[in-house]
Amino acid sequence: MKYLLISIAALLMIQHTKAQSDSIPLPYEVASDTAWVGQERHYFSEIWDTDVVTNVSTPSLEIFRPEPGTNNGVGIIIAPGGALFGLSIENEGREVARWLNQRGYTAFVLKYRLVPTGEDGVQEISALWAEDVQKVLEPVARVLPYSIEDGLAAVAWVRERAATFAIERDKIGFMGFSAGGAVTMGVGYTGSDQQRPDFLAPIYPWTDAYAVRPAPENPQPIFIVCASDDGPEFVKGSVDLYSSWHKSGAIAALHMYSKGEHGFGMKKQNLPSDSWISRFHEWAELHVLSNSKKPNK
């Protein structure tokens, strides 16, 4: 029995090591005006009813590869949401990556830098949001530029290693949820050369954190999702973002579901919004997998 327990423990250790081996740190410049105390925290949040990561001070990518023989040559960086106080790492990260893997995509879940928090960042953001949203937006405005830097670094890292993952260098996209949608917008607006994603998928983007601007020069194809019963800052921002891209003549799609509320991600609510990711896949098949027009590099 003793040896059986030792063998099980050794197997679990090997599996844990293997699971962690696909997580790699990203290069970054140390923040000059923000300090983090302690390590990033991983736990199940009763408030959000999902696994979360908080207090991220060092950006990293978790890599999800499709099964051999199924790779479609497209890479997607995924930025989970969480108001920049946390990351909904399963519902808006790993579950998305696994679904995409099954369709041949290589996915990279980004842990970008977050507002420094204590033992329970989700509890902190929940209390602050209920008290005064401005108390949320102030630290978010300070940290978001670093989060966007992490997103840009992720695109450059994936593109530099595209051959390693059998990804085409001009088929690297960026998808983000809520605050991760704000990161997506920042990357989409400011990325150039190696750091420029080839398509964007902001999912209920938080445009109060990162305001909608006119579409950049030579804008990438964009796929936007939101629900009409979400907060007004998300609904109006999604519509404005679509309008700005459409006005520029770029490829743009907006799926505005009547119900779904905020943060639905991969949750099953028995609503049409449950199928948003299938709509994304259809869109990507048309505008990414089969596109012949290459963005300038």
N, C-alpha and C positions, 0 to 999 in steps of 0.2 A: 504493500500500500504506500509505504514511504517513497519507493522508487517511482511509483505511478504518479504521485503528487509532484515529485521533482520533474518528471518528464512533462507533465502538463504545464508546470510553471515555465519550463524551458521553452516549450512550444509557444506559449503565450508571449514570452519575451521575444522570440524570433518573429512572430507575427506582428507584434508591436513595432519592432525595429524595421520590418519590411514596410509597414504602413507609413512610418515616419520618413523612410528613405526617399520618398517622392516629394518631400517638402523641402524647398530650397530658399535660402535668404536672397534678397535683392539688394543691390548696391543703393546707398542713400547717403545724403548729407545730414549731419546731425542738426536737429532743430535748435535755433538760437534763442527762442523765446518760450519754449515749452519743455518741461521736465517730467519724466515718468518715474514712478517709484514702484519697485517690484516687477514681477514678470507678468506677461499676458496671462489672462485667466480663461479657462475652459470649463463650462458647467451648463447644466440644464436649467433654463429659466422658466419658472412657473408662470411668470407674468407674460412672457411671449410664447410659452408652450413649445419651446424648441431648444436645441443646443445652441449656445452662443459663445463668442469669444470677445473679451473686453481687454482694455488697457494695452492695446498693441502699440509697441514702441519701435519695433523692427519689422519692416515689410518683408513678406515672403510669398511664395507661390506654392500651392499644392497641385501636383500634376496628375491628371486623369487621362489615361491613354485608351483609345478604342481597342477592341480585340484585333489581333493580327488578321490582316486581309480585309478589314472593313474601313480602314482609314480613308476619309474622303479628301484629305489635303487641306482642311480648314481648321484653324485654331481659334478658340474663343477664350478670352480672359473674362472672368466673372467676378464682379465686385458686389458682395452681399451688402444689404442695408442694415440700418440700426441707428439712425440719427447721429452717426459718427461717435456715439458713445458705446457701441457694441456692433457685432457682426452676427446676423442670423445665419450662421455658418452652414447649417443643414438645409433649411427651407429655401434659402436664396443662394446657396452655394453648392455644396456637395451633391444634393439631390438633382440640381440642374445639370451639373457636370456629368453625373451618371446617365441621365436621360440622353444628353447629347452624345455621350460615348456610344450608346446603343445605335445611334444613327451615323456613326463614323467620325464625329468631331473629336479633336483633341482639346481638352478643356483645362484651364488653369484657374484655380480659385485663389483670388488675391486677398491676402490679409494686409490691408493698408493701415497706416498709422491713425490712431483714434484719440479722442479727448482722454487725457489721463483720468482714471477712476480708481475707486477702492475695491472692496470685496465684491460688490454687486453693481456693476455699471448700469444694468437694466433698471434696477430700482432707483438709481440716481437720476437717470434721464426721465423716468416716469414721474418722479416727484417734481423735478424742475419743470417739466412740460405742463403739469397741472398747476403749478404755482405761477409761472411767468415764462412764456415761450422765449422772450428776449434773453433770459438767463441761459437758454440752450444755444441760441444763435451766436452769442458772443464768443464762447470757446470754440464753437464750430467754425466761425469765421477765421479764427487764429490757426486752427489745425488743418482745415481743408486744403490749403495750398500744399502742405506736405503730403496729404493723401493723394492729391493729383500728381505730384512728383512721383509717388510710388506707382501710380497707374502708368505714367509715361515710361518709367523704368521697366515695368513689366512688359510693355509692348516691345521695347528695344531688346530686352532679354530674349523674348520668344522669337523675334525676327532674326536675331543673331544666330539662334540655334534651330532655325526652321528645318534645316536638312536633317538634324538629329531626330526630329519628331515627324519627318515626312510631311511637313506642312509647306504649302506654297507661300512664298514671302509676301505676296500681294493678296493673301486671303487670311488675314489675322484681324479678328474683330474684338470689340469690347462691349460687354453687357453688364449693366449695373442696376441695382434695385434701390429705390428711395434715395438714401444718402449715397449709396453706390451709384445711383443714377446721376447724382450731382458730380461724382468723380468721373463718370463716363462723359458727361458734358464737358467738364474741364479738360479731359484728355482729347476729346473730339475737337474742341475749339483751339487748343494750343499746341497739339502734337504736330511735329514736322519731321520730315526725313524718316529716320529709323523709328521714331517714337509715334508716328502717325498710324492709327488703326485704319483698316480698310473698310470697315462698316461698324455701325453703332446700334446698340439696342438698349436705350434707357427705358427701364420698366418702372412705372409710376415715379418718375424722377422728382427729387425734392428741389424745386426751382426757387424756393425761398432761400435756400443755402447757396445756390449758384444760379444766378438769374439768366434767363433766356436772352440771347444776343442774336444779331443777324447771323445767318449761316456763314461759315468761313469760306474762303476762296476754294473752289473745287471741292465742294462738300461731299463727304462720304454718303453712301446709302444709309438710311436710318429707319429703324423699326421701333415704334413707340407703343406702349401698352399702359392703360389706366382704367379705372372704374369710375363711373359717374357719381357713385355714392362715397367716393374717397373725399378727403379734405379739399376745400376749394383751391388751396395752393398747389395741389398736385394735379387737379383737373385742368385748371386754367393754364398751368405751366406746360402740361402735355400738349394741349391744343395750340398754345403759342409756339412751342418748339416745332410741332408739325408744320404750322403755317409758315414759319421762317424758312424751313427747309424746302417746302413746296414752292414758296415764292421765288427761291433761287433756281428752281428748275431741277433740283436734285431728286433722286429716287427717295420717296418718303412714304411710309405707311403708318397709320394710326388706328389702333384697335381700342375703342372706348366702350367698355362693357357697361351695361346698365347697373349691374350689381357685382360686388366683389370686395368692396371696401379697400382698406389699405393693407399692404403687406401680405397679400395672398400667396405670392411665390408659387411653390409646388403643392400647397395645401389643396385637399379635395373638399369642396364645399357643395358639390352637386349643382354647380352653376356653369354657364357657358365660359366664364373666365377660367375655369379649370383647364381649358384646352388652349390657352394662349401660346404655350410653347410649341404646340403642333402648328399653329399659325406661323410662328417664327420660323420653324423648319421649312414650311412651304415657301415662305418668303425668301429664305436663304437659298433654297434650291433654285429659285428663279433668278435672284439678283446676285448671288455670290458663287454658288457652285457652277453655274452655267454662264457667268458673265464673261464677255470677251473684251470689255473695255477696262484697261488696267489703270488704276490711279497713278498719278505721277509720284515718283519716289525721289 
